[in-house]
């Protein structure tokens, strides 16, 4: 239609094109190897859930619930929300399906899209992908340390440059009640210098003041009392044990007494991995313990620990080109395809033989490409095969089946079996 508006992807979303898919698959493959090797099993929860799950679980005082959720009513007048984070849905599934009857802790991992209406910027989208874990049913400090070590291993194996780990503790809600009163009193004393948003949340969520970028608030918080100095003995011991286990694993960290995260359900251990490659918006993944979340959404007391890592953030950090860790997919062809074991070129009149050869190779587990470009001559097919990095190139023409290029050299007068044997070399 003349004059019609050009349609593009909505702001804050992007198309994952084939050349990026190989890099994303590499992240998923590394995560699968590391997490399933540690006993985590994959879970997939719905992309939308009952809005009340997030209002109760994530917390009504958070920016996520107040400003960022994509919420809508379905045709049955039910309020539903596109999932803004992964933990609440996994805990809901744990409770709904009686996973408390399984040997504890139940260790789960997930990979998928999430949705938040926030200011779109490079590496931070309104539809974004996350990799995450949840370990439910144990409050042992080793669960916390193991989870942190696993994310460290994944990010290290992916070559994310400039990794730093910030570590803190919020203590339990009961254990930090006295500190909360102290902090509220301090904020009230300096209320005139705080941002409007922080002032409105003093009673609801005073800890979030540590996360403010407002200049006056930052000045006030530089002199604020610190939670780590007010933790009860039990919470302090839990934190010390997590630190000792990380020390034993050789994972370096910085204790950050001002560390907070944007969700209300956290307790005790809290952490965040950052990458120096990302500048101000440096976070690539983080999480912590959430022992009271199951109760908030109507279940029995169930300790839990988990984290989420942003796929777009990891990709952006990798794109800095750390020379010691080449980007995944460097051995792929220009279209982002992994190099094939066998490339089949053919001339007119030999389509069926070429197709049968490619099919036989695929059924034997070989990575195979059959040239299917309309009108491309044999020389052009050979050039395309060479650019693709194929290990073995077979030509099917009037001479029969012959190898044009392979690790074993050229050969003519071959059978299909001969060609397959050459491709397996």
C-alpha positions as CSV (number, residue, x, y, z in Angstrom):
1,X,0.0,0.0,0.0
2,X,1.4,3.4,-1.0
3,X,2.6,5.5,1.9
4,X,2.2,2.7,4.4
5,X,4.5,2.9,7.5
6,X,7.5,0.7,7.2
7,X,7.3,-2.1,9.8
8,X,10.3,-2.8,12.0
9,X,11.0,-4.8,15.2
10,X,9.4,-3.0,18.3
11,X,11.7,-0.8,20.3
12,X,13.7,-2.8,22.8
13,X,13.6,-6.0,20.7
14,X,15.8,-7.3,18.0
15,X,15.9,-10.2,15.5
16,X,18.4,-12.9,16.2
17,X,19.9,-13.4,12.7
18,X,21.6,-16.6,11.6
19,X,25.1,-15.2,12.1
20,X,24.4,-14.5,15.8
21,X,22.7,-17.9,16.4
22,X,26.0,-19.8,16.4
23,X,27.3,-17.6,19.2
24,X,24.2,-18.0,21.2
25,X,24.2,-21.7,20.7
26,X,27.8,-21.8,22.0
27,X,26.7,-20.1,25.3
28,X,23.9,-22.7,25.6
29,X,26.2,-25.6,24.9
30,X,28.7,-24.4,27.5
31,X,26.0,-23.9,30.1
32,X,24.5,-27.3,29.4
33,X,27.9,-29.0,29.8
34,X,28.7,-27.2,33.1
35,X,25.3,-27.2,34.7
36,X,24.2,-30.7,33.9
37,X,27.6,-32.0,34.9
38,X,26.9,-30.5,38.3
39,X,23.5,-32.2,38.6
40,X,21.2,-29.4,37.4
41,X,18.2,-30.4,35.2
42,X,16.5,-28.2,32.6
43,X,13.1,-26.7,33.3
44,X,10.9,-24.5,31.1
45,X,8.1,-22.5,32.6
46,X,5.4,-20.5,30.7
47,X,6.3,-17.1,29.2
48,X,3.3,-15.6,30.9
49,X,2.0,-16.2,34.5
50,X,-0.6,-15.0,36.8
51,X,0.2,-11.3,37.6
52,X,-0.1,-12.0,41.3
53,X,2.9,-14.4,41.2
54,X,5.2,-11.5,40.5
55,X,3.4,-8.9,42.6
56,X,3.7,-11.1,45.6
57,X,7.0,-12.8,44.8
58,X,9.1,-10.1,43.2
59,X,7.7,-7.4,45.5
60,X,5.3,-4.5,45.1
61,X,8.0,-1.9,46.0
62,X,10.3,-2.9,43.2
63,X,10.7,-1.0,39.9
64,X,10.0,-4.3,38.1
65,X,6.5,-4.5,39.5
66,X,5.7,-0.8,39.7
67,X,7.1,0.3,36.3
68,X,8.4,-2.5,34.1
69,X,6.0,-5.4,33.7
70,X,4.0,-6.2,30.6
71,X,0.6,-6.9,32.0
72,X,-2.6,-7.6,30.2
73,X,-6.1,-9.2,30.6
74,X,-6.9,-12.2,28.6
75,X,-10.4,-13.0,27.3
76,X,-11.4,-14.5,30.6
77,X,-10.6,-11.2,32.4
78,X,-7.6,-12.8,34.1
79,X,-4.6,-10.6,34.7
80,X,-1.5,-12.1,33.2
81,X,2.1,-10.8,32.9
82,X,4.9,-11.7,30.6
83,X,7.6,-13.0,32.9
84,X,10.1,-10.3,33.9
85,X,12.4,-12.8,35.7
86,X,12.8,-16.5,36.1
87,X,12.9,-17.4,39.8
88,X,9.2,-16.8,40.8
89,X,8.0,-19.1,38.0
90,X,10.4,-21.9,38.8
91,X,9.5,-21.8,42.5
92,X,5.8,-21.8,41.6
93,X,6.5,-25.0,39.4
94,X,8.5,-26.6,42.3
95,X,5.5,-26.1,44.7
96,X,2.8,-27.0,42.1
97,X,4.4,-30.2,41.1
98,X,5.4,-31.5,44.5
99,X,9.1,-31.3,43.9
100,X,9.6,-31.1,47.7
101,X,9.0,-34.9,47.7
102,X,12.2,-35.4,45.7
103,X,15.7,-35.6,47.2
104,X,16.7,-32.1,48.2
105,X,18.0,-29.8,47.0
106,X,16.2,-29.9,43.6
107,X,18.6,-28.3,41.1
108,X,17.1,-26.7,38.0
109,X,18.3,-24.5,35.1
110,X,16.6,-22.6,32.4
111,X,17.2,-20.6,29.2
112,X,14.6,-18.4,27.5
113,X,13.2,-14.9,26.8
114,X,12.0,-12.4,29.5
115,X,10.3,-9.1,29.3
116,X,10.7,-5.7,31.0
117,X,9.6,-2.3,29.9
118,X,12.8,-0.3,30.6
119,X,14.9,2.2,28.7
120,X,16.2,0.2,25.8
121,X,20.0,0.5,25.2
122,X,22.8,-1.6,23.8
123,X,22.9,-5.0,25.5
124,X,19.8,-4.2,27.6
125,X,16.5,-5.0,25.8
126,X,12.8,-5.0,26.6
127,X,12.8,-8.6,25.4
128,X,16.0,-10.2,26.6
129,X,17.3,-13.7,27.1
130,X,18.5,-15.2,30.3
131,X,20.3,-18.3,31.4
132,X,19.6,-19.1,35.1
133,X,19.7,-21.7,37.8
134,X,17.6,-22.3,40.9
135,X,18.6,-24.7,43.8
136,X,15.6,-25.4,46.1
137,X,15.4,-27.2,49.4
138,X,18.7,-26.5,51.2
139,X,20.1,-23.5,53.1
140,X,23.6,-24.9,53.3
141,X,26.3,-22.3,52.4
142,X,27.8,-24.8,49.9
143,X,24.7,-24.4,47.7
144,X,25.5,-20.6,47.4
145,X,29.2,-21.2,46.8
146,X,28.5,-23.9,44.2
147,X,26.1,-21.7,42.3
148,X,28.6,-18.8,42.2
149,X,31.4,-21.1,41.1
150,X,29.3,-22.5,38.3
151,X,28.5,-19.1,36.8
152,X,32.1,-18.1,37.2
153,X,33.1,-21.3,35.2
154,X,30.6,-20.6,32.5
155,X,31.6,-17.0,32.0
156,X,35.3,-18.0,32.1
157,X,34.9,-20.8,29.6
158,X,33.0,-18.3,27.3
159,X,35.9,-15.9,27.4
160,X,34.1,-13.0,29.0
161,X,36.9,-10.5,29.6
162,X,37.5,-8.3,32.7
163,X,35.4,-10.4,35.1
164,X,34.9,-9.2,38.6
165,X,32.7,-10.7,41.4
166,X,31.0,-8.5,43.9
167,X,29.8,-10.3,47.0
168,X,27.6,-9.3,49.9
169,X,25.0,-10.4,52.4
170,X,21.6,-9.1,53.3
171,X,21.1,-11.4,56.2
172,X,17.6,-12.8,57.0
173,X,14.6,-10.5,57.1
174,X,14.4,-11.0,60.9
175,X,18.1,-10.6,61.4
176,X,18.2,-7.2,59.6
177,X,15.1,-5.7,61.3
178,X,17.2,-3.8,63.8
179,X,19.5,-2.5,61.1
180,X,16.5,-1.5,59.0
181,X,15.3,0.8,61.8
182,X,18.7,2.3,62.1
183,X,18.9,2.9,58.3
184,X,15.4,4.4,58.2
185,X,16.3,6.8,61.0
186,X,19.5,7.9,59.2
187,X,17.5,8.5,55.9
188,X,14.9,10.5,57.7
189,X,17.7,12.6,59.2
190,X,19.0,13.4,55.7
191,X,15.7,13.3,53.9
192,X,16.0,16.8,52.3
193,X,19.1,15.6,50.2
194,X,17.5,12.4,48.9
195,X,15.8,11.9,45.5
196,X,12.0,11.9,45.4
197,X,12.0,8.2,44.6
198,X,14.1,7.3,47.6
199,X,12.1,9.5,49.9
200,X,8.9,7.7,48.8
201,X,10.4,4.3,49.6
202,X,12.1,5.0,52.9
203,X,9.7,3.0,54.9
204,X,8.9,0.5,52.1
205,X,12.4,-0.5,51.0
206,X,15.2,1.6,52.5
207,X,18.0,-0.6,51.3
208,X,17.3,0.5,47.7
209,X,18.8,3.9,48.5
210,X,22.2,2.2,48.1
211,X,21.4,1.6,44.5
212,X,20.5,5.2,43.6
213,X,22.3,7.3,41.0
214,X,21.0,10.5,42.3
215,X,24.0,12.7,43.3
216,X,22.6,13.9,46.7
217,X,21.5,10.4,47.6
218,X,24.9,9.0,46.8
219,X,26.5,11.6,49.0
220,X,24.2,10.7,51.9
221,X,24.7,6.9,51.4
222,X,28.5,7.3,51.5
223,X,28.1,7.9,55.3
224,X,25.2,5.5,55.9
225,X,25.5,2.6,58.4
226,X,26.3,-0.7,56.6
227,X,24.3,-3.9,57.0
228,X,27.4,-6.2,57.2
229,X,28.3,-4.4,60.4
230,X,24.9,-5.2,61.9
231,X,24.3,-8.9,60.9
232,X,23.5,-11.3,63.7
233,X,26.0,-14.1,64.4
234,X,24.2,-16.8,62.5
235,X,24.0,-14.7,59.3
236,X,27.6,-13.6,59.7
237,X,28.7,-17.3,60.0
238,X,26.8,-18.2,56.8
239,X,28.5,-15.4,54.9
240,X,32.0,-16.4,56.2
241,X,31.5,-20.0,55.2
242,X,30.4,-19.0,51.7
243,X,33.6,-16.8,51.4
244,X,35.8,-19.7,52.7
245,X,34.4,-22.1,50.1
246,X,35.0,-19.5,47.3
247,X,38.5,-19.0,48.6
248,X,39.1,-22.8,48.4
249,X,37.7,-22.8,44.8
250,X,40.1,-20.1,43.8
251,X,37.3,-17.6,42.9
252,X,38.4,-14.1,43.6
253,X,35.8,-11.6,44.8
254,X,35.3,-8.2,46.4
255,X,33.1,-7.8,49.4
256,X,30.7,-5.0,48.7
257,X,28.7,-4.0,51.8
258,X,26.4,-1.7,49.6
259,X,25.4,-4.4,47.1
260,X,21.6,-4.6,46.6
261,X,19.6,-6.0,43.8
262,X,16.2,-4.9,42.4
263,X,14.1,-7.7,43.7
264,X,12.6,-7.9,47.2
265,X,12.9,-11.7,47.8
266,X,16.7,-11.8,48.4
267,X,18.2,-12.8,51.8
268,X,21.7,-13.6,53.0
269,X,24.1,-14.2,50.1
270,X,24.0,-11.7,47.3
271,X,26.4,-11.4,44.3
272,X,27.0,-9.9,40.9
273,X,29.5,-10.6,38.1
274,X,30.6,-7.6,36.1
275,X,32.8,-7.2,33.0
276,X,35.1,-4.2,32.6
277,X,34.4,-4.4,28.9
278,X,30.9,-3.1,29.4
279,X,31.6,0.3,30.9
280,X,29.0,1.8,33.3
281,X,26.3,-0.9,32.6
282,X,28.8,-3.7,33.5
283,X,26.6,-6.4,35.0
284,X,26.5,-9.8,33.2
285,X,24.9,-11.9,35.8
286,X,24.1,-12.3,39.5
287,X,21.6,-13.5,42.1
288,X,21.6,-14.8,45.6
289,X,19.6,-16.6,48.3
290,X,15.8,-16.2,48.7
291,X,14.7,-18.4,51.6
292,X,11.4,-16.7,52.0
293,X,10.1,-16.6,48.5
294,X,8.1,-19.8,48.5
295,X,6.1,-18.6,51.5
296,X,5.3,-15.3,49.8
297,X,3.6,-17.2,46.9
298,X,1.6,-19.5,49.2
299,X,3.9,-22.4,49.8
300,X,5.7,-23.9,52.8
301,X,9.1,-22.5,54.0
302,X,11.6,-23.6,51.3
303,X,15.2,-22.3,51.2
304,X,16.4,-21.4,47.7
305,X,19.4,-19.9,45.8
306,X,19.7,-18.9,42.2
307,X,21.1,-16.6,39.6
308,X,20.4,-15.2,36.1
309,X,22.8,-14.2,33.4
310,X,21.9,-12.0,30.5
311,X,22.7,-13.5,27.1
312,X,22.9,-10.2,25.3
313,X,25.2,-8.9,28.0
314,X,27.5,-11.9,27.6
315,X,27.5,-11.4,23.8
316,X,28.3,-7.7,24.1
317,X,31.2,-8.4,26.5
318,X,32.6,-11.1,24.1
319,X,32.4,-8.7,21.2
320,X,35.3,-6.7,22.7
321,X,37.5,-9.4,21.2
322,X,39.6,-10.5,24.1
323,X,42.7,-11.9,22.3
324,X,43.1,-14.8,24.7
325,X,39.5,-15.9,24.0
326,X,38.5,-15.6,20.3
327,X,34.8,-15.3,19.8
328,X,32.8,-18.5,19.4
329,X,32.1,-19.3,15.7
330,X,35.5,-18.1,14.4
331,X,35.8,-21.3,12.4
332,X,32.4,-20.9,10.8
333,X,31.7,-19.6,7.3
334,X,30.6,-16.0,6.6
335,X,27.0,-17.0,7.1
336,X,27.6,-18.2,10.6
337,X,27.5,-21.9,9.8
338,X,29.8,-24.4,11.4
339,X,32.2,-26.0,8.9
340,X,30.7,-29.0,7.2
341,X,32.3,-32.5,7.0
342,X,31.1,-32.8,3.4
343,X,30.0,-30.4,0.7
344,X,28.3,-31.8,-2.3
345,X,28.5,-30.0,-5.6
346,X,26.7,-31.2,-8.8
347,X,25.9,-30.4,-12.4
348,X,22.7,-30.6,-14.4
349,X,21.2,-34.1,-14.6
350,X,22.8,-35.4,-11.4
351,X,20.5,-33.8,-8.7
352,X,19.1,-37.1,-7.5
353,X,22.5,-38.7,-7.0
354,X,23.8,-35.6,-5.2
355,X,20.8,-35.5,-3.0
356,X,21.0,-39.2,-2.2
357,X,24.7,-38.8,-1.2
358,X,24.0,-35.8,1.0
359,X,21.1,-37.7,2.6
360,X,23.3,-40.7,3.3
361,X,25.9,-38.5,4.9
362,X,23.4,-36.8,7.1
363,X,22.0,-40.2,8.2
364,X,25.5,-41.2,9.3
365,X,25.8,-38.2,11.5
366,X,28.0,-36.1,9.2
367,X,27.5,-32.3,8.9
368,X,26.7,-31.9,5.2
369,X,25.9,-29.1,2.7
370,X,24.2,-29.7,-0.6
371,X,24.7,-26.8,-3.0
372,X,21.2,-25.6,-4.0
373,X,21.8,-22.1,-5.4
374,X,19.8,-21.6,-8.6
375,X,22.1,-21.3,-11.7
376,X,25.4,-21.5,-9.8
377,X,28.0,-23.2,-12.0
378,X,30.4,-25.9,-10.9
379,X,33.3,-23.5,-10.4
380,X,31.1,-21.2,-8.3
381,X,30.0,-24.2,-6.2
382,X,33.6,-25.2,-5.6
383,X,34.5,-21.6,-4.5
384,X,31.5,-21.5,-2.2
385,X,32.6,-24.9,-0.7
386,X,36.1,-23.6,-0.1
387,X,34.8,-20.4,1.6
388,X,32.6,-22.5,3.9
389,X,35.5,-24.3,5.3
390,X,34.2,-27.8,4.3
391,X,36.7,-30.6,5.1
392,X,35.7,-32.7,2.0
393,X,34.2,-31.5,-1.3
394,X,32.6,-34.0,-3.5
395,X,31.5,-33.3,-7.1
396,X,28.7,-35.3,-8.8
397,X,28.8,-34.9,-12.6
398,X,29.1,-36.8,-15.9
399,X,32.3,-38.4,-14.6
400,X,30.4,-39.9,-11.6
401,X,31.3,-39.2,-8.0
402,X,34.7,-37.7,-7.4
403,X,36.5,-35.8,-4.6
404,X,37.6,-32.3,-5.6
405,X,39.3,-31.6,-2.2
406,X,39.8,-33.5,1.0
407,X,42.5,-34.2,3.7
408,X,43.3,-37.3,1.7
409,X,43.7,-35.6,-1.7
410,X,41.8,-35.9,-4.9
411,X,40.2,-39.1,-6.2
412,X,37.8,-40.1,-9.0
413,X,35.5,-43.0,-9.9
414,X,34.1,-43.3,-6.4
415,X,30.9,-44.8,-5.0
416,X,28.7,-43.2,-2.4
417,X,30.3,-45.4,0.2
418,X,33.8,-44.2,-0.9
419,X,32.7,-40.6,-0.6
420,X,31.3,-41.1,2.8
421,X,34.4,-42.9,4.0
422,X,36.5,-40.0,2.7
423,X,34.3,-37.5,4.6
424,X,34.9,-39.4,7.8
425,X,38.7,-39.2,7.6
